[in-house]
Structure formats: structure tokens, C-alpha cells
Amino acid sequence: MTSDILRNYEQQFGVLCADITNKISISANSSDRKSSIATIEGLFQDALEIIEQMELEVRDANSSKKRTQEQKEKYLNIINSYKAELSLLEKEFDRQVRNKNSSMSSNTNFEIQLNENNPEDSELFDLKRKNTESLNKMNRNLENGYRMVLESEETGNNILSDLFGQREQMTRARDRLREVNNNLGKSSRVVGTMTRKALQNKLILFGMIVFLILTIVFVIYLVIKKKMS
């Protein structure tokens, strides 16, 4: 988690440095030099705040427990290199924008003339190249992230479609179960009615048998009584 935070700071710093470099180049030809200076100074302030946040994160006691001494020294070296880059950019800003004698009425072209053989300019060349590489890397990461988001969205839509189909199947199965349950209820009532009727028929049959037996006994009794008379 801490490494992710530091990588995020590194990306932000790279974007700011690239933006500062670009604006320094543009400000040399800008008629609104005052506004450009204020904008660039704001970017420098943002970059300094990011470096301070990185230092706080690296030196934080809780974070340091999760980081080896080697990693800590690595990040401190990165922070020092960022400070050096920012210092170079500020010198170039002073040389090309703040302290450059310009006449607004003059037709002089205020382009930044960089000489790769000049030590100061070569450092700026290296800085611009590093910032450009950082921006290209971040663009590739953003493109990969966007592609992954699209793939995740497509996968999510497929899952939702499958879930919707399963829901319809479960709804139909539930309706069939209800229908079967209703049919079972009807069948149970029919069986109950048939059972009661069978019991009634048995009772009637049993009563008729008893009646016949009593009648036969009574007839036999009468016949015997008559013979005895």
C-alpha cells in the first residue's frame, strides 16, 4: 500500500515536471509573461509539496516498519534526485523567464535556445527526456488500465446476462413447483373424499350384513317356535 502511494507521488511529480518544462518553453514567446510566471510558480509549489509528502511517507514510523533499510535509502535517493531536478528547472525558469530581459515592443523571438553541449542545457535535455519517458509510460499504463476496465465491463455484462437467464429459469421452476403443489393439493382432497366414501360404503355394507344375520336368526327362531307349538 505504501509503495503504491509513493509510485503515485512519482507519477504526479513526473507530470508536473513535464508541465513545467513545457510552460517554460511556451512562456518565452508569451505576451502575458506575468500570468505565465504565476502559473509556473504554482506548479513549482505543487511539486515541492509532493516531495514533502514523499519525505513524510518515507520517514513515517509506521510505514518504515514495513520497509527495509535498503528500500528506505532507495526512496530517499529518489527524493534527492527529484529535488535536484526541481532545482535545475527553477534555474532554467529564472534564466529563461524571470530574469530574461525582454522588450514588449521588440520583435525579438524569445525561443529557448538549448545547446546540448552546454552542461546546463544538457541537464535540461536529460530532464525533458526523462519527463517525456515518464509521460509515455503513464500514458501506456492509462491505456492498459482503460482496456482492463473495458474488459471488466464486458465480463460484468456477460455475468449479468447469465444471472438474468438463471433468474428466469428459477422463476419458471418456481412457477412449476407452485403448479405441482396446487395439483398435489387437489389430488389430496380427491383422495380424502374417495377415502370417506369408501368408509361410508363399508359401514353401510356392514350394517346390511348385521341386519341380514338378525333377520335370519329371527326367522329361524320363529320356525323353531312354531314347530314346538
Secondary structure, 3 states (H helix, E strand, C coil): CHHHHHHHHHHHHHHHHHHHHHHHHHHCCCCCHHHHHHHHHHHHHHHHHHHHHHHHHHHCHHHHHCCCHHHHHHHHHHHHHHHHHHHHHHHHHHHHHHCCCCCCCCCCCCCCCCCCCCHHHHHHHHHHHHHHHHHHHHHHHHHHHHHHHHHHHHHHHHHHHHHHHHHHHHHHHHHHHHHHHHHHHHHHHHHHHHHHHHHHHHHHHHHHHHHHHHHHHHHHHHHHHHHHC
